[in-house]
Amino acid sequence: MVLRADKQGAHRVAFDKNKKRILKTQNVCGICGKPVDKRLKSPDPMSPVIDHIIPVSKGGHPSAIENLQLAHWTCNRQKSDKMFNNKQNDQQDQKVIGNRNLPQSINWALYQQK
């Protein structure tokens, strides 16, 4: 079994260091925007975890602080390997980016066959 880059080797040390920094400095889930209670422990679904903003499976850096954020366990599980464009922090306009919801070059709902 092959472990992900953030689970082994040099990236593991950097990931653990950045995880500690995030747990000290962030208090809000980067996915849902609600406060994270850091006293909760796994397997509580609202326990804190570190989420890769760009998933490692989609080319995201496994240990860079810029690619890590605090999240609830359940939010992170629901996000899975999807990528969200939430720079605006507007949850109403949140768009999924990735192979599950590709941008369309044409509005096919308006397409009329000639």
ChimeraX commands (.cxc) that place a marker at each C-alpha (Angstrom):
marker #1 position 0.00,0.00,0.00 radius 0.5
marker #1 position 1.37,3.42,-1.01 radius 0.5
marker #1 position 0.85,6.26,1.46 radius 0.5
marker #1 position 0.05,9.80,0.32 radius 0.5
marker #1 position 2.91,12.30,0.32 radius 0.5
marker #1 position 1.55,14.10,3.40 radius 0.5
marker #1 position 1.59,10.82,5.35 radius 0.5
marker #1 position 5.26,9.97,4.84 radius 0.5
marker #1 position 8.75,11.37,4.36 radius 0.5
marker #1 position 9.74,15.03,4.28 radius 0.5
marker #1 position 6.19,16.23,3.62 radius 0.5
marker #1 position 4.99,14.58,6.83 radius 0.5
marker #1 position 7.25,16.74,8.98 radius 0.5
marker #1 position 6.20,19.94,7.16 radius 0.5
marker #1 position 2.51,18.92,7.28 radius 0.5
marker #1 position 2.66,18.31,11.05 radius 0.5
marker #1 position 4.41,21.66,11.60 radius 0.5
marker #1 position 1.84,23.53,9.50 radius 0.5
marker #1 position -1.02,21.63,11.14 radius 0.5
marker #1 position 0.09,22.96,14.54 radius 0.5
marker #1 position 0.29,26.52,13.14 radius 0.5
marker #1 position -3.22,26.26,11.68 radius 0.5
marker #1 position -4.69,24.84,14.89 radius 0.5
marker #1 position -3.20,27.80,16.79 radius 0.5
marker #1 position -4.22,30.54,14.35 radius 0.5
marker #1 position -7.49,29.50,12.67 radius 0.5
marker #1 position -10.87,29.13,14.39 radius 0.5
marker #1 position -13.35,28.85,11.52 radius 0.5
marker #1 position -14.04,25.97,9.12 radius 0.5
marker #1 position -12.62,26.88,5.71 radius 0.5
marker #1 position -15.44,24.93,4.04 radius 0.5
marker #1 position -18.66,25.90,5.85 radius 0.5
marker #1 position -17.46,29.11,7.56 radius 0.5
marker #1 position -18.72,28.12,11.03 radius 0.5
marker #1 position -16.59,28.05,14.21 radius 0.5
marker #1 position -14.59,24.90,14.98 radius 0.5
marker #1 position -14.49,23.63,18.58 radius 0.5
marker #1 position -10.91,22.43,18.93 radius 0.5
marker #1 position -11.74,20.61,22.18 radius 0.5
marker #1 position -13.71,17.98,20.25 radius 0.5
marker #1 position -11.86,14.79,19.41 radius 0.5
marker #1 position -12.29,12.18,16.70 radius 0.5
marker #1 position -14.71,10.43,15.97 radius 0.5
marker #1 position -16.93,13.46,16.69 radius 0.5
marker #1 position -18.16,14.68,13.25 radius 0.5
marker #1 position -17.49,18.31,14.24 radius 0.5
marker #1 position -13.92,17.64,15.40 radius 0.5
marker #1 position -11.16,19.73,13.78 radius 0.5
marker #1 position -9.13,18.40,10.87 radius 0.5
marker #1 position -6.73,19.90,8.37 radius 0.5
marker #1 position -8.14,20.10,4.83 radius 0.5
marker #1 position -6.15,20.35,1.62 radius 0.5
marker #1 position -7.74,23.26,-0.27 radius 0.5
marker #1 position -6.56,21.75,-3.55 radius 0.5
marker #1 position -6.70,17.98,-2.96 radius 0.5
marker #1 position -3.41,16.10,-3.23 radius 0.5
marker #1 position -5.10,13.84,-5.80 radius 0.5
marker #1 position -5.76,16.93,-7.98 radius 0.5
marker #1 position -2.18,18.18,-7.80 radius 0.5
marker #1 position -2.34,20.18,-4.58 radius 0.5
marker #1 position 0.83,20.48,-2.51 radius 0.5
marker #1 position 0.71,17.96,0.35 radius 0.5
marker #1 position 2.27,20.19,3.02 radius 0.5
marker #1 position 2.35,23.85,1.89 radius 0.5
marker #1 position 0.65,26.14,4.42 radius 0.5
marker #1 position -1.09,27.95,1.53 radius 0.5
marker #1 position -2.86,24.68,0.63 radius 0.5
marker #1 position -4.04,23.84,4.15 radius 0.5
marker #1 position -7.02,25.09,6.14 radius 0.5
marker #1 position -8.94,24.20,9.28 radius 0.5
marker #1 position -12.19,22.29,8.73 radius 0.5
marker #1 position -14.78,20.18,10.51 radius 0.5
marker #1 position -14.30,16.45,9.98 radius 0.5
marker #1 position -17.75,16.11,8.42 radius 0.5
marker #1 position -17.25,19.09,6.07 radius 0.5
marker #1 position -13.94,17.65,4.93 radius 0.5
marker #1 position -15.51,14.23,4.28 radius 0.5
marker #1 position -18.34,15.79,2.26 radius 0.5
marker #1 position -15.90,17.88,0.25 radius 0.5
marker #1 position -13.84,14.76,-0.49 radius 0.5
marker #1 position -11.62,15.45,-3.51 radius 0.5
marker #1 position -13.74,18.29,-4.92 radius 0.5
marker #1 position -12.32,21.78,-5.23 radius 0.5
marker #1 position -14.29,24.87,-4.26 radius 0.5
marker #1 position -13.77,28.40,-5.45 radius 0.5
marker #1 position -14.64,30.13,-2.19 radius 0.5
marker #1 position -12.26,33.09,-2.28 radius 0.5
marker #1 position -15.28,35.38,-2.00 radius 0.5
marker #1 position -16.34,33.54,1.19 radius 0.5
marker #1 position -19.90,33.75,-0.13 radius 0.5
marker #1 position -21.38,30.33,0.51 radius 0.5
marker #1 position -24.40,31.12,-1.71 radius 0.5
marker #1 position -22.20,31.51,-4.81 radius 0.5
marker #1 position -19.92,28.58,-4.02 radius 0.5
marker #1 position -18.93,26.78,-7.21 radius 0.5
marker #1 position -17.57,23.27,-7.52 radius 0.5
marker #1 position -14.53,22.99,-9.76 radius 0.5
marker #1 position -13.21,19.68,-10.94 radius 0.5
marker #1 position -14.14,16.64,-12.92 radius 0.5
marker #1 position -17.59,16.33,-11.34 radius 0.5
marker #1 position -18.87,19.72,-12.51 radius 0.5
marker #1 position -16.92,21.01,-15.47 radius 0.5
marker #1 position -17.53,24.52,-16.78 radius 0.5
marker #1 position -19.68,24.60,-19.90 radius 0.5
marker #1 position -18.66,26.39,-23.06 radius 0.5
marker #1 position -22.29,26.66,-24.16 radius 0.5
marker #1 position -25.63,26.76,-22.34 radius 0.5
marker #1 position -27.09,23.50,-23.61 radius 0.5
marker #1 position -30.51,24.26,-22.09 radius 0.5
marker #1 position -30.95,26.94,-24.77 radius 0.5
marker #1 position -29.65,24.77,-27.62 radius 0.5
marker #1 position -32.07,24.22,-30.49 radius 0.5
marker #1 position -31.34,21.69,-33.17 radius 0.5
marker #1 position -31.51,23.10,-36.72 radius 0.5
marker link #1:1,2 radius 0.2
marker link #1:2,3 radius 0.2
marker link #1:3,4 radius 0.2
marker link #1:4,5 radius 0.2
marker link #1:5,6 radius 0.2
marker link #1:6,7 radius 0.2
marker link #1:7,8 radius 0.2
marker link #1:8,9 radius 0.2
marker link #1:9,10 radius 0.2
marker link #1:10,11 radius 0.2
marker link #1:11,12 radius 0.2
marker link #1:12,13 radius 0.2
marker link #1:13,14 radius 0.2
marker link #1:14,15 radius 0.2
marker link #1:15,16 radius 0.2
marker link #1:16,17 radius 0.2
marker link #1:17,18 radius 0.2
marker link #1:18,19 radius 0.2
marker link #1:19,20 radius 0.2
marker link #1:20,21 radius 0.2
marker link #1:21,22 radius 0.2
marker link #1:22,23 radius 0.2
marker link #1:23,24 radius 0.2
marker link #1:24,25 radius 0.2
marker link #1:25,26 radius 0.2
marker link #1:26,27 radius 0.2
marker link #1:27,28 radius 0.2
marker link #1:28,29 radius 0.2
marker link #1:29,30 radius 0.2
marker link #1:30,31 radius 0.2
marker link #1:31,32 radius 0.2
marker link #1:32,33 radius 0.2
marker link #1:33,34 radius 0.2
marker link #1:34,35 radius 0.2
marker link #1:35,36 radius 0.2
marker link #1:36,37 radius 0.2
marker link #1:37,38 radius 0.2
marker link #1:38,39 radius 0.2
marker link #1:39,40 radius 0.2
marker link #1:40,41 radius 0.2
marker link #1:41,42 radius 0.2
marker link #1:42,43 radius 0.2
marker link #1:43,44 radius 0.2
marker link #1:44,45 radius 0.2
marker link #1:45,46 radius 0.2
marker link #1:46,47 radius 0.2
marker link #1:47,48 radius 0.2
marker link #1:48,49 radius 0.2
marker link #1:49,50 radius 0.2
marker link #1:50,51 radius 0.2
marker link #1:51,52 radius 0.2
marker link #1:52,53 radius 0.2
marker link #1:53,54 radius 0.2
marker link #1:54,55 radius 0.2
marker link #1:55,56 radius 0.2
marker link #1:56,57 radius 0.2
marker link #1:57,58 radius 0.2
marker link #1:58,59 radius 0.2
marker link #1:59,60 radius 0.2
marker link #1:60,61 radius 0.2
marker link #1:61,62 radius 0.2
marker link #1:62,63 radius 0.2
marker link #1:63,64 radius 0.2
marker link #1:64,65 radius 0.2
marker link #1:65,66 radius 0.2
marker link #1:66,67 radius 0.2
marker link #1:67,68 radius 0.2
marker link #1:68,69 radius 0.2
marker link #1:69,70 radius 0.2
marker link #1:70,71 radius 0.2
marker link #1:71,72 radius 0.2
marker link #1:72,73 radius 0.2
marker link #1:73,74 radius 0.2
marker link #1:74,75 radius 0.2
marker link #1:75,76 radius 0.2
marker link #1:76,77 radius 0.2
marker link #1:77,78 radius 0.2
marker link #1:78,79 radius 0.2
marker link #1:79,80 radius 0.2
marker link #1:80,81 radius 0.2
marker link #1:81,82 radius 0.2
marker link #1:82,83 radius 0.2
marker link #1:83,84 radius 0.2
marker link #1:84,85 radius 0.2
marker link #1:85,86 radius 0.2
marker link #1:86,87 radius 0.2
marker link #1:87,88 radius 0.2
marker link #1:88,89 radius 0.2
marker link #1:89,90 radius 0.2
marker link #1:90,91 radius 0.2
marker link #1:91,92 radius 0.2
marker link #1:92,93 radius 0.2
marker link #1:93,94 radius 0.2
marker link #1:94,95 radius 0.2
marker link #1:95,96 radius 0.2
marker link #1:96,97 radius 0.2
marker link #1:97,98 radius 0.2
marker link #1:98,99 radius 0.2
marker link #1:99,100 radius 0.2
marker link #1:100,101 radius 0.2
marker link #1:101,102 radius 0.2
marker link #1:102,103 radius 0.2
marker link #1:103,104 radius 0.2
marker link #1:104,105 radius 0.2
marker link #1:105,106 radius 0.2
marker link #1:106,107 radius 0.2
marker link #1:107,108 radius 0.2
marker link #1:108,109 radius 0.2
marker link #1:109,110 radius 0.2
marker link #1:110,111 radius 0.2
marker link #1:111,112 radius 0.2
marker link #1:112,113 radius 0.2
marker link #1:113,114 radius 0.2
view
